[in-house]
């Protein structure tokens, strides 16, 4: 009788352990997705002073768009309003709304 109780107890503990392991393993599978979404070190950048690397840290801005922003800045002398980015091919209102929280422009008077 003791052997049957021990066997049932062992079976229950093993089943619970396996269940906890599977739950933990499935929870671990969600972490890489979170890390992929946030793999860039996001910064809050001034469009008039940001380097290529800083611009590329903005989600949705790759090397091409970052270079286009720098070219625009060089061509115009400065970017006065964030909305001017929509002059760049590939940056529409939807993209602008997504990146707006990461960017700003300084007033002309506050730049050195």
VENZICOR-V71470 format. One record per residue. N is the residue number from 1. RES is the residue in one letter. OMEGA is omega in radians with two decimals (* if undefined). BURIAL is 1 if it has 24 or more other C-alpha atoms within 12 Angstrom, else 0. Layout:
N|RES|OMEGA|BURIAL  N|RES|OMEGA|BURIAL
//
This chain:
1|X|3.12|0  2|X|3.13|0  3|X|3.13|0  4|X|3.12|0  5|X|3.11|0  6|X|3.13|0  7|X|3.12|0  8|X|3.11|0  9|X|3.13|0  10|X|3.12|0  11|X|3.12|0  12|X|3.14|0  13|X|3.13|0  14|X|3.13|0  15|X|3.11|0  16|X|3.12|0  17|X|3.13|0  18|X|3.11|0  19|X|3.13|0  20|X|3.11|0  21|X|-3.12|0  22|X|3.10|0  23|X|3.13|0  24|X|3.14|0  25|X|3.13|0  26|X|3.07|0  27|X|3.11|0  28|X|3.14|0  29|X|3.14|0  30|X|-3.09|0  31|X|3.13|0  32|X|3.11|0  33|X|3.10|0  34|X|-3.13|0  35|X|3.10|0  36|X|-3.12|0  37|X|-3.06|0  38|X|-3.05|0  39|X|3.08|0  40|X|3.01|0  41|X|-3.06|0  42|X|3.12|0  43|X|3.07|0  44|X|-2.95|0  45|X|3.01|1  46|X|-3.11|1  47|X|-3.10|1  48|X|-3.12|1  49|X|-3.04|1  50|X|3.06|1  51|X|3.09|0  52|X|-3.13|1  53|X|3.13|0  54|X|3.12|1  55|X|-3.13|1  56|X|3.08|1  57|X|3.09|1  58|X|3.13|1  59|X|3.12|1  60|X|3.12|1  61|X|3.09|1  62|X|-3.08|0  63|X|-3.11|0  64|X|-3.12|0  65|X|3.11|1  66|X|3.08|1  67|X|3.10|0  68|X|3.10|1  69|X|3.13|1  70|X|3.09|1  71|X|3.12|0  72|X|3.14|0  73|X|3.13|1  74|X|-3.13|0  75|X|-3.08|0  76|X|-3.03|0  77|X|3.09|0  78|X|3.05|1  79|X|-3.08|1  80|X|-3.12|0  81|X|3.13|0  82|X|-3.09|1  83|X|3.11|0  84|X|3.13|1  85|X|-3.14|1  86|X|3.02|0  87|X|3.14|0  88|X|3.12|1  89|X|3.12|0  90|X|3.07|0  91|X|3.12|1  92|X|-3.08|0  93|X|-3.13|0  94|X|3.11|0  95|X|-3.14|0  96|X|3.12|1  97|X|3.14|0  98|X|-3.06|0  99|X|-3.02|1  100|X|-3.10|1  101|X|-3.10|0  102|X|-3.01|1  103|X|3.03|1  104|X|3.01|1  105|X|3.09|1  106|X|3.04|0  107|X|-3.14|0  108|X|-3.10|0  109|X|-3.08|0  110|X|3.11|0  111|X|3.11|0  112|X|*|0
//
